[in-house]
Amino acid sequence: MILDKEQLRANLDKVLSDVEEARLKVSDHHIVKLVVVGKYTELENISTLYSLGQRAFGENRVQQLKERVEILEDLPLEWHMIGTLQKNKINNLIDLRPSLMQSLDSISFALELEKKLKAKDRKMHCLLQINASREESKSGVSPESAIKIYLNIKESCPSIHLKGVMTIGAHSEDESLIRESFETTYIIYKKLEKDGATICSMGMSGDFKLAIECGSNMIRVGSALFK
């Protein structure tokens, strides 16, 4: 569905207002970056959001990311890969030069990515995905192993520049479970700050306010904008 500019402006203003409210509960100095998830929306809506000042956009699938990067190449957009990636698609992603790959979800994937980055003489900024809710349907490393794996990747994968961590909140109606998954990830993030972590990416359309209150400084929002 293609939305008109005023509808998108209203939706964006509402999201930014909610971000501001949640941010101020943490601190006047807490800064939160909005990454718009384009997964279910048309290219025209991305162009309109650009005209409204939005710059960072994320895609779940590398093929869709490729199409959009190419069609919108004239716009100075910041593209994020936020979905799980199969190892046979790694070269495709490297060629797209994303600003950030948010879904680095295992040491084996990191080693394969390192090998292919090295072969192409490229670097990539990444976040380590943590399965803080311990749900089988989700990718990511366990909270218990996250710090060890993060440091292992930093040590053994010089082409990968780890910038922090990412999680998807617990899939539950119980807010306390969602909060727990965010707090677990934030604690890990704080421990990794001394090792250069600057991004704690948590929160989507349904739970980003709670995520920000738990310390998130990057949110991934799609459906709240495109309705």
VEXGU-57570 format. One record per residue: residue in three letters; y, x, z of N, C-alpha, C in turn. Coordinates in steps of 0.1 Angstrom, whole numbers, plus 5000, padded with zeros to 4 digits. Layout:
<nodes>
NODE   res   n.north   n.east   n.up   ca.north   ca.east   ca.up   c.north   c.east   c.up
NODE   ala         Y        X      Z          Y         X       Z         Y        X      Z
...
</nodes>
This chain:
<nodes>
NODE   res   n.north   n.east   n.up   ca.north   ca.east   ca.up   c.north   c.east   c.up
NODE   met      4988     5008   5000       5000      5000    5000      5013     5009   5000
NODE   ile      5021     5007   4990       5033      5014    4989      5044     5007   4998
NODE   leu      5050     5014   5007       5060      5007    5016      5074     5011   5011
NODE   asp      5083     5002   5013       5097      5005    5009      5103     5014   5019
NODE   lys      5114     5021   5015       5120      5031    5023      5124     5026   5037
NODE   glu      5130     5014   5038       5134      5009    5051      5123     5006   5060
NODE   gln      5112     5001   5055       5100      4999    5063      5095     5012   5069
NODE   leu      5094     5022   5060       5089      5036    5065      5099     5042   5075
NODE   arg      5112     5040   5072       5122      5045    5081      5120     5039   5095
NODE   ala      5118     5025   5095       5116      5018    5108      5104     5023   5115
NODE   asn      5093     5025   5108       5080      5030    5114      5082     5044   5119
NODE   leu      5089     5053   5111       5091      5066    5116      5100     5067   5128
NODE   asp      5110     5059   5128       5119      5058    5140      5112     5054   5152
NODE   lys      5103     5044   5151       5095      5039    5162      5086     5051   5168
NODE   val      5079     5058   5159       5070      5069    5163      5079     5080   5170
NODE   leu      5090     5083   5164       5098      5094    5170      5104     5089   5183
NODE   ser      5107     5077   5185       5112      5071    5197      5102     5072   5208
NODE   asp      5089     5069   5204       5078      5070    5214      5075     5084   5218
NODE   val      5076     5093   5208       5075      5108    5211      5085     5112   5221
NODE   glu      5098     5108   5218       5109      5112    5227      5106     5107   5241
NODE   glu      5102     5095   5243       5100      5089    5256      5089     5097   5263
NODE   ala      5078     5100   5256       5067      5107    5262      5071     5122   5265
NODE   arg      5078     5128   5256       5082      5142    5258      5091     5144   5270
NODE   leu      5100     5135   5272       5109      5136    5284      5102     5134   5297
NODE   lys      5090     5128   5297       5082      5127    5309      5076     5140   5313
NODE   val      5075     5149   5303       5070      5163    5306      5081     5172   5310
NODE   ser      5092     5173   5301       5103      5181    5303      5113     5180   5292
NODE   asp      5126     5182   5296       5136      5182    5286      5134     5192   5275
NODE   his      5127     5203   5279       5125      5214    5270      5112     5213   5262
NODE   his      5104     5203   5264       5091      5202    5257      5093     5197   5243
NODE   ile      5089     5205   5233       5091      5201    5219      5077     5197   5213
NODE   val      5077     5186   5206       5065      5181    5199      5067     5180   5184
NODE   lys      5057     5185   5177       5058      5185    5162      5049     5173   5157
NODE   leu      5055     5166   5148       5048      5155    5142      5042     5159   5128
NODE   val      5028     5158   5127       5022      5160    5114      5017     5146   5109
NODE   val      5022     5142   5098       5018      5129    5092      5005     5130   5085
NODE   val      4996     5122   5088       4983      5122    5082      4983     5112   5070
NODE   gly      4981     5118   5058       4983      5110    5046      4970     5103   5041
NODE   lys      4959     5105   5048       4945      5101    5045      4945     5088   5037
NODE   tyr      4950     5077   5043       4949      5064    5037      4961     5059   5030
NODE   thr      4970     5068   5027       4983      5063    5021      4985     5068   5007
NODE   glu      4995     5062   5000       4998      5066    4987      5008     5078   4986
NODE   leu      5008     5085   4975       5017      5096    4973      5031     5092   4975
NODE   glu      5034     5080   4970       5048      5076    4971      5053     5075   4985
NODE   asn      5045     5071   4994       5049      5071    5008      5052     5084   5014
NODE   ile      5044     5094   5010       5047      5108    5014      5060     5113   5009
NODE   ser      5063     5110   4996       5076      5114    4990      5087     5107   4998
NODE   thr      5085     5094   5001       5096      5087    5008      5098     5093   5022
NODE   leu      5087     5096   5029       5089      5102    5042      5096     5116   5041
NODE   tyr      5093     5123   5031       5100      5136    5028      5115     5133   5027
NODE   ser      5119     5123   5020       5133      5120    5018      5139     5115   5032
NODE   leu      5131     5111   5041       5136      5107    5054      5136     5119   5064
NODE   gly      5132     5131   5059       5132      5143    5068      5119     5148   5073
NODE   gln      5108     5141   5070       5095      5146    5075      5090     5157   5066
NODE   arg      5085     5168   5072       5080      5180    5064      5065     5183   5065
NODE   ala      5059     5180   5076       5045      5184    5079      5036     5173   5076
NODE   phe      5026     5175   5067       5016      5165    5064      5002     5171   5065
NODE   gly      4993     5162   5068       4979      5167    5070      4969     5158   5062
NODE   glu      4958     5165   5057       4948      5157    5050      4934     5161   5056
NODE   asn      4925     5151   5056       4912      5153    5062      4902     5159   5052
NODE   arg      4905     5157   5039       4895      5162    5029      4902     5172   5020
NODE   val      4895     5182   5017       4901      5193    5009      4904     5188   4995
NODE   gln      4896     5179   4989       4899      5175    4975      4912     5167   4975
NODE   gln      4914     5158   4985       4926      5150    4985      4938     5160   4988
NODE   leu      4936     5170   4996       4947      5179    4999      4951     5186   4986
NODE   lys      4941     5190   4978       4943      5197    4965      4952     5189   4956
NODE   glu      4947     5176   4954       4955      5167    4945      4969     5166   4950
NODE   arg      4971     5164   4962       4985      5161    4967      4994     5174   4967
NODE   val      4988     5185   4970       4995      5198    4969      5000     5200   4955
NODE   glu      4991     5197   4945       4995      5200    4931      5005     5190   4926
NODE   ile      5003     5177   4930       5013      5167    4924      5027     5168   4931
NODE   leu      5027     5172   4944       5039      5172    4951      5044     5187   4953
NODE   glu      5040     5195   4944       5043      5210    4945      5058     5213   4945
NODE   asp      5066     5204   4939       5081      5206    4939      5088     5204   4952
NODE   leu      5080     5197   4961       5086      5194    4975      5082     5205   4984
NODE   pro      5091     5211   4992       5087      5222    5002      5080     5216   5014
NODE   leu      5068     5211   5012       5060      5205    5023      5051     5215   5030
NODE   glu      5049     5212   5043       5040      5220    5051      5027     5213   5052
NODE   trp      5017     5218   5046       5004      5211    5046      4994     5217   5056
NODE   his      4987     5207   5063       4977      5210    5073      4964     5205   5069
NODE   met      4953     5212   5070       4940      5207    5069      4935     5203   5082
NODE   ile      4932     5190   5084       4928      5185    5097      4914     5180   5099
NODE   gly      4907     5180   5087       4893      5174    5088      4883     5185   5088
NODE   thr      4870     5181   5091       4859      5190    5091      4857     5195   5076
NODE   leu      4854     5208   5075       4852      5214    5062      4839     5220   5060
NODE   gln      4832     5217   5049       4819      5223    5047      4821     5237   5042
NODE   lys      4812     5246   5045       4813      5260    5042      4815     5262   5027
NODE   asn      4809     5254   5018       4810      5256    5004      4823     5252   4998
NODE   lys      4832     5246   5007       4846      5243    5002      4856     5252   5007
NODE   ile      4852     5263   5014       4861      5272    5020      4871     5279   5010
NODE   asn      4865     5283   4999       4873      5290    4988      4884     5280   4983
NODE   asn      4880     5267   4982       4890      5257    4977      4902     5257   4986
NODE   leu      4899     5257   4999       4909      5256    5009      4918     5269   5009
NODE   ile      4912     5280   5008       4919      5293    5008      4929     5293   4997
NODE   asp      4925     5288   4985       4934      5288    4973      4946     5279   4975
NODE   leu      4945     5269   4984       4956      5259    4986      4966     5265   4996
NODE   arg      4963     5276   5003       4972      5282    5012      4978     5272   5022
NODE   pro      4970     5265   5030       4976      5256    5039      4984     5263   5050
NODE   ser      4994     5256   5056       5002      5262    5066      4993     5264   5079
NODE   leu      4984     5255   5081       4975      5255    5093      4962     5248   5090
NODE   met      4951     5254   5094       4938      5248    5093      4935     5244   5108
NODE   gln      4935     5231   5111       4934      5226    5125      4920     5225   5130
NODE   ser      4910     5226   5121       4896      5221    5124      4886     5232   5123
NODE   leu      4889     5244   5128       4880      5255    5129      4870     5252   5141
NODE   asp      4858     5248   5137       4850      5242    5148      4837     5249   5153
NODE   ser      4836     5262   5148       4824      5270    5153      4826     5284   5150
NODE   ile      4819     5293   5156       4819      5307    5154      4813     5310   5140
NODE   ser      4803     5303   5136       4796      5305    5123      4806     5302   5112
NODE   phe      4813     5291   5113       4823      5287    5103      4834     5298   5102
NODE   ala      4838     5303   5114       4849      5313    5114      4844     5326   5107
NODE   leu      4832     5330   5109       4826      5342    5103      4826     5340   5088
NODE   glu      4822     5329   5083       4822      5326    5069      4836     5326   5063
NODE   leu      4845     5319   5070       4859      5319    5066      4865     5333   5065
NODE   glu      4862     5341   5075       4867      5355    5075      4862     5363   5063
NODE   lys      4849     5361   5060       4843      5368    5049      4850     5365   5036
NODE   lys      4853     5352   5034       4859      5347    5021      4874     5350   5021
NODE   leu      4881     5350   5032       4895      5354    5033      4896     5369   5029
NODE   lys      4887     5377   5035       4888      5391    5033      4885     5394   5018
NODE   ala      4876     5387   5012       4873      5389    4997      4885     5386   4989
NODE   lys      4894     5376   4993       4905      5372    4985      4918     5379   4991
NODE   asp      4916     5388   5001       4928      5395    5007      4938     5385   5012
NODE   arg      4934     5375   5019       4943      5364    5024      4942     5363   5039
NODE   lys      4951     5357   5045       4951      5353    5059      4952     5338   5061
NODE   met      4948     5333   5072       4950      5319    5074      4952     5316   5089
NODE   his      4962     5307   5091       4965      5303    5105      4956     5291   5108
NODE   cys      4949     5292   5120       4939      5282    5124      4941     5278   5138
NODE   leu      4935     5266   5141       4934      5261    5155      4919     5260   5157
NODE   leu      4914     5263   5170       4900      5261    5173      4899     5247   5178
NODE   gln      4890     5240   5172       4887      5226    5176      4878     5225   5187
NODE   ile      4882     5218   5198       4873      5216    5210      4868     5202   5211
NODE   asn      4856     5201   5213       4850      5187    5215      4850     5184   5230
NODE   ala      4863     5181   5235       4865      5179    5249      4858     5167   5255
NODE   ser      4856     5157   5246       4849      5145    5251      4834     5146   5250
NODE   arg      4829     5157   5245       4815      5159    5243      4807     5148   5236
NODE   glu      4813     5143   5226       4807      5132    5218      4800     5138   5206
NODE   glu      4788     5133   5204       4779      5139    5193      4785     5137   5179
NODE   ser      4793     5126   5178       4799      5123    5165      4811     5133   5161
NODE   lys      4815     5141   5171       4827      5149    5168      4823     5164   5167
NODE   ser      4831     5171   5158       4829      5185    5157      4836     5192   5168
NODE   gly      4834     5205   5169       4841      5213    5178      4833     5221   5188
NODE   val      4838     5231   5194       4831      5239    5204      4832     5232   5218
NODE   ser      4823     5234   5226       4823      5228    5240      4834     5234   5248
NODE   pro      4839     5227   5258       4850      5232    5266      4846     5245   5273
NODE   glu      4833     5245   5278       4828      5257    5285      4828     5270   5277
NODE   ser      4826     5268   5264       4825      5280    5255      4838     5283   5248
NODE   ala      4848     5274   5249       4860      5275    5241      4867     5289   5242
NODE   ile      4869     5293   5254       4877      5305    5256      4870     5318   5250
NODE   lys      4857     5318   5253       4849      5329    5249      4848     5330   5233
NODE   ile      4847     5318   5227       4846      5317    5212      4860     5321   5206
NODE   tyr      4871     5316   5213       4884      5319    5208      4887     5334   5208
NODE   leu      4883     5340   5219       4885      5355    5220      4876     5363   5210
NODE   asn      4864     5357   5208       4855      5364    5199      4860     5363   5185
NODE   ile      4866     5352   5181       4871      5350    5167      4883     5360   5166
NODE   lys      4892     5360   5176       4903      5369    5175      4899     5384   5173
NODE   glu      4888     5387   5180       4883      5401    5180      4876     5404   5166
NODE   ser      4868     5395   5161       4859      5398    5150      4864     5393   5136
NODE   cys      4875     5385   5137       4880      5379    5124      4895     5382   5122
NODE   pro      4898     5394   5118       4912      5398    5117      4920     5390   5106
NODE   ser      4913     5383   5097       4920      5376    5087      4924     5362   5092
NODE   ile      4918     5358   5103       4921      5345    5109      4931     5346   5120
NODE   his      4942     5340   5119       4953      5341    5129      4952     5328   5138
NODE   leu      4945     5329   5149       4944      5317    5158      4957     5314   5165
NODE   lys      4962     5302   5163       4975      5298    5169      4974     5288   5181
NODE   gly      4961     5284   5184       4960      5275    5195      4947     5267   5194
NODE   val      4948     5255   5199       4936      5246    5200      4939     5232   5195
NODE   met      4929     5225   5191       4930      5211    5187      4919     5203   5193
NODE   thr      4921     5190   5197       4910      5181    5201      4914     5167   5196
NODE   ile      4903     5159   5195       4904      5145    5192      4901     5138   5205
NODE   gly      4910     5129   5210       4907      5122    5223      4894     5114   5223
NODE   ala      4889     5112   5235       4877      5104    5237      4878     5091   5230
NODE   his      4867     5087   5223       4866      5074    5216      4862     5064   5226
NODE   ser      4872     5058   5233       4870      5049    5244      4882     5040   5247
NODE   glu      4879     5028   5252       4890      5019    5257      4894     5024   5271
NODE   asp      4887     5032   5277       4890      5037    5291      4900     5048   5290
NODE   glu      4912     5045   5294       4923      5055    5293      4920     5068   5301
NODE   ser      4913     5066   5312       4910      5078    5321      4901     5088   5314
NODE   leu      4892     5083   5305       4883      5092    5297      4891     5099   5287
NODE   ile      4901     5092   5280       4909      5098    5270      4918     5109   5277
NODE   arg      4924     5105   5288       4932      5114    5295      4924     5127   5299
NODE   glu      4912     5125   5304       4904      5136    5308      4901     5146   5296
NODE   ser      4899     5140   5284       4896      5149    5273      4909     5157   5269
NODE   phe      4920     5151   5271       4933      5158    5268      4936     5169   5279
NODE   glu      4934     5165   5291       4937      5174    5302      4927     5186   5301
NODE   thr      4915     5184   5298       4905      5195    5297      4910     5205   5286
NODE   thr      4914     5200   5275       4919      5208    5264      4932     5216   5268
NODE   tyr      4940     5209   5274       4953      5215    5278      4951     5227   5288
NODE   ile      4942     5225   5297       4938      5236    5307      4934     5248   5299
NODE   ile      4925     5246   5289       4920      5257    5281      4932     5264   5273
NODE   tyr      4940     5255   5267       4952      5260    5260      4961     5269   5269
NODE   lys      4964     5265   5281       4972      5272    5290      4966     5286   5293
NODE   lys      4953     5286   5295       4946      5299    5297      4947     5308   5285
NODE   leu      4948     5303   5273       4948      5311    5261      4963     5315   5257
NODE   glu      4973     5310   5264       4986      5314    5261      4989     5329   5261
NODE   lys      4983     5335   5271       4984      5350    5272      4978     5357   5260
NODE   asp      4969     5350   5253       4963      5356    5241      4970     5351   5228
NODE   gly      4982     5345   5230       4990      5342    5218      4989     5327   5214
NODE   ala      4982     5319   5221       4981      5305    5217      4995     5298   5219
NODE   thr      5000     5291   5209       5013      5284    5210      5012     5269   5206
NODE   ile      5000     5265   5201       4999      5251    5196      4987     5244   5204
NODE   cys      4991     5233   5209       4980      5224    5215      4981     5211   5208
NODE   ser      4973     5209   5198       4973      5197    5189      4964     5186   5194
NODE   met      4970     5176   5200       4963      5165    5206      4970     5152   5203
NODE   gly      4963     5141   5200       4970      5128    5199      4971     5123   5185
NODE   met      4966     5111   5183       4967      5104    5170      4975     5091   5172
NODE   ser      4975     5082   5162       4983      5070    5163      4981     5062   5176
NODE   gly      4968     5061   5180       4965      5052    5192      4967     5058   5205
NODE   asp      4969     5072   5206       4969      5078    5219      4979     5090   5220
NODE   phe      4988     5091   5210       4997      5103    5211      5006     5103   5222
NODE   lys      5011     5092   5227       5020      5092    5239      5013     5098   5251
NODE   leu      5000     5093   5253       4992      5099    5264      4990     5114   5262
NODE   ala      4987     5118   5250       4984      5132    5247      4996     5141   5250
NODE   ile      5008     5136   5246       5021      5143    5249      5023     5145   5264
NODE   glu      5020     5134   5272       5022      5134    5286      5012     5144   5292
NODE   cys      5001     5147   5285       4991      5156    5290      4993     5171   5285
NODE   gly      5004     5172   5277       5008      5186    5273      5008     5189   5259
NODE   ser      5004     5179   5250       5003      5182    5236      5017     5186   5230
NODE   asn      5017     5195   5221       5030      5199    5214      5029     5197   5199
NODE   met      5017     5191   5195       5016      5187    5181      5007     5175   5180
NODE   ile      5012     5164   5173       5004      5152    5171      5002     5149   5157
NODE   arg      4991     5142   5154       4986      5139    5140      4987     5123   5139
NODE   val      4997     5118   5132       4998      5104    5131      4998     5098   5117
NODE   gly      4990     5088   5115       4989      5082    5102      4991     5067   5102
NODE   ser      4982     5060   5107       4982      5045    5106      4994     5039   5113
NODE   ala      5000     5045   5123       5012      5039    5130      5024     5040   5120
NODE   leu      5023     5048   5110       5035      5049    5101      5033     5040   5089
NODE   phe      5020     5038   5085       5018      5031    5073      5013     5017   5075
NODE   lys      5021     5009   5081       5017      4995    5084      5028     4985   5081
</nodes>
